[in-house]
């Protein structure tokens, strides 16, 4: 049954609050689990690199930052797919979903090429930014290895978003778990060698990740071929050459999302690169704190994806009041759930850091940063939820401008000034991130409030006909 059919009679009455929250959680929990499993790979990578020393941990941190700078743009551009699928599904036009997703796979090939080239050209960038000279060679080799996974991860993301848009999110959890579990023995094998492979150290972390990406892509492809849920969409029933009009429509929605996600991510990437100027210990401490904060962030990110689908479904069935309700419901849910992560960071900082490293110098940097990470959990959750709700409305261009203002004019300016002018060290960049995320939350929540209210007024002016 299409997901839209299960939500056809959504009410916005207060008595529907708990049932609607449950529906969002049922849709979002597998995505959260899949995201946590995916970031679990980064968690394992960070722990295993940390056991190799501060230089190896710093190399993985810097390499991951460069990868993330482009991958976030790739992922953001691909996020045009779930609301587009959800709106078609909500309008009972399932026959159009497969054709659009085939074009999205062509788009994934172009995005993979971009990711591949950047990873293999990163050395001059690291030199220009001024990253510690001990870290650069190892970080560059790590990226060369990781680049071979670019085609697989880009195609995997498109297939995943297609499935999410149809309301079938459980495979995200399964495939993510398989990848996270496979990453452990592959890391051990590539890092330490054996069975004919030489020990590769931190570079082996990149090769292990690339192998996992190909494994996950093949599993997703097999799942879609075999599972009956996907048959009405006829995704693999035929071959289509690139259709420029469809690609243009995807890019019209996706490029602003990619820009918005990349601008947000670039704040964190630039923070890592600038902290890299301060030496091995600060960048290692930063990597530990940001990795745990990223694990917690998977909760609002996963719910955000679910909210985007629910908002898109409501728009597809011509129900802007339901779309507004789903957006604000999601923001409230995320604000409550973020309290869990905040409590963990404030109450158990030392045990959390001990999971990553036994180096007292690294821990002395990481613990204060973890407290700052706790502070930005609420604004971070609100901004990602509001951005997701706006994607469901296909309102993406103005939010992209808002993120440039919030993350760079507010966040990066504050962080750079505190770090290098006032010599706050790594803490200065983190205070800048708090400022940027807070500004983004205010701007994006305000934008969703205005955009959804305008759509409701237009709907009522046309007589309030619901499709």
Steps between C-alpha positions, in 0.01 A plus 500: 500500500641846418596699809259774398206262528581434862486873577216605276275611781750689712329735745658801662280484810687503835366154583703367205829618654609164642392288200671741259818503710498120496466494122794736463706290740411179316620660179800669657638237740639271226663805339650601835627144548646499150664840555641387832637187336655711225659735748591194704749436223656840571489421873692175443740673261575769759554249781727277291697796362529638853676181610764567232596835653420870473646533147281220361194636679574848367542364145165321509339814648636730229433247221146447623447876507598534132283201402209643698532841334407348162290207621262733683439687175445165324260381769318833512450509123369143517246611762286630215389140452300421821259799482458455123418132547277576800301761309448264203404222741264734685335588170468126413736534202722203583564430130707821478724416796714237327574722199603789722724279715677361194593857414615549858742210451653682202538801727674280758762407239584867442516567873727199550742638241521827694565318827764276339695790349501713816624212717787435261597868482496591869874520573549860372193615695636358826833672439333832418276490806806444719416160648780358715771361266513169692133434420482593128666195336295247696175695454561518122559125471189433710294708253648323197382168644158636597440646152445153349178472699352820351291339218351244738405741779337748258284231333422351841376839625264539203350154549461564870324834447270343242398242759456762773278708273267201454474465878701176510776589745576172675768392247698812597544342842591156368752616241655747744543229762663263252741774393590593857564137595704430186709810562654355819674192352585690181665775705700244697606327179604811306658679797704209636536283188472126456380247241736645240437868578774719653428710808376841380438686826273803469485462119334161554206683661430660161519169313266334751241777461514477119440125518202548732343754261508249214354230724212727606422605144479138382274408793265792427482409133421138584232608751323719245508224237351240736253687725138530388461848652692651207316325216233770444777755441665292222843644574708231328251387237664705228808704411478876440762732360540837675190714467613859534166648601464256792862552602447876487198469731696284744787746499264794541397354835817311584775756437368747759468213749852385411622856543321533833633170636849576366502846656403352836751220464769739380482679833600176673752411229663842513507478879689169478744636243565818698541305823750292299727807508522468877675160492434129545354509852232768440386338174486155666294641788270673254450174306399312814244764608352559154470128435285444810295814430441366149371172642240690702414712194382186318176515703376837369644427155306172474178654628557790262500261204174350624347846546601596145312196369191567713491867401548400134217246521269765644584743220449223243147444622438879509495534880721798597354514852610139551845588365535786749385276782753230412783755490430651841428159652844385384671804649338433836596131493862578416528761777392239754728225367805728490481522879631143517824587324544817703470303823756240389756765407465697823485202738744249344771695312803304623358150425394620153848632419659181639320302229716679243839557656714435808728796421457750789603796282235421240239446774582838658407668172201280419307527828444880491400469134243234592335746739475752216355225278225451758408868478437493124280189501169689517570757227658229285189282533265787422689618193521155341132428568387835361720451193350154447146634525588769244633229265160331526350827374771517229597837648879488466651812343440758775598249775834456320564875527406490866758231568777702333417792730471282812798269459754728335415861585403409857659163579835509322566869570437443870703179512800634309513817706485317833751233392771710341445862614408429861701172509223283644640199316264224384228626737469819295396310187243307700345818641478618138315181407251563782439852370454381140261218588291729722467757221404226252234364735336842537505572126379158380222460757380848406512411131292183548247696706454757223513258204249255644264783601517643145417159348201465730370844401539418130323168552210667680475767230451222243213353702695255717457206264693197623629249248 
